[in-house]
Amino acid sequence: MTAAELFLQQFINGLTIGSVYALIALGYTMVYGVIQLINFAHGEVFMVGAYLGLMVLLLLPPSPGGVLTALLAAGTGCALLGMLIERVAYRPLRRAPKLSVLITAIGVSFFLQNAMMLLWGAQDRYVPACFSPGRLGGGAVSITPMQAVIFAVSLFLMIALQLLIHRTPLGRAMRATAQDPLAARLVGIRVEGVVSSTFAIGSALAGVGGVLFGLHYSTINFHDGYLVGLKAFTAAVLGGIGNIPGAMAGGLLLGLLEGLGAGYLSTQWKNVFAFAVLVLVLLFRPRGLLGERVAERA
């Protein structure tokens, strides 16, 4: 494999996992944009989505139809879970100090993590293969059918989210609530409903990302949400927290850095890149590459 072919192959591999990071990062940035909260339980919602997808794939024959059903089930289940978390854990603390809400988010994270460990066990769980192991394209550079599915699903959901934010009444209500929740209430917007919908949409995207992650790596574990969640949070900060296009770009860029680092240095170092990027961004560009969209509110 030539140097150019190696670069292109690692570029494709990086975009694959970067697409998953982008889906999860959108949940972080949407919630922060609307209510200024870093939902540290979001990574565990991603992990729950992976297990919901696994449950469906174990019940249905391995096929593209089974994957579609798993994606829908995980997205729906995680949307309901996100709404439940917001209603039970965060809404009662809406006017509490931010430190209290942060501690609650960490507590919800540990609760979900341990609940899934008790339900599924601590060992890795194998995810059935639903696509042929062949590769698309000839030559040294190629793409697997699973990578093609990840690209297609991620791109579709990102475009759909952008259309929802900018072309629908719910999207306008979300943007109004992000800018000034009090003014939004005065013009008749149901702010609590908007916040609940934001959690639902972000959690659904994370659930879909969980299924794609499991299919890509073939195994899942109850602690996957912790590490992947931190990486997705890094992607959100990298792009500019509260900035939806920034979260997409940050996820893709982080995946590319991991892919190229694994190809040119070592796969054992790939996790280092995520946190090195986080440190560098916080040091030199704390508002992210594309800038924070939502101004800090008192």
Secondary structure, 3 states (H helix, E strand, C coil): CCHHHHHHHHHHHHHHHHHHHHHHHHHHHHHHHHHCCCCCCHHHHHHHHHHHHHHHHHHCCCCHHHHHHHHHHHHHHHHHHHHHHHHHHHHHHCCCCHHHHHHHHHHHHHHHHHHHHHHHCCCCEECCCCCCCCCECCCCCCECHHHHHHHHHHHHHHHHHHHHHHHCHHHHHHHHHHHCHHHHHHCCCCHHHHHHHHHHHHHHHHHHHHHHHHHHHCEECCCHHHHHHHHHHHHHHHHCCCCHHHHHHHHHHHHHHHHHHHHHCCHHHHHHHHHHHHHHHHHHCCCCCCCCCCCCCC
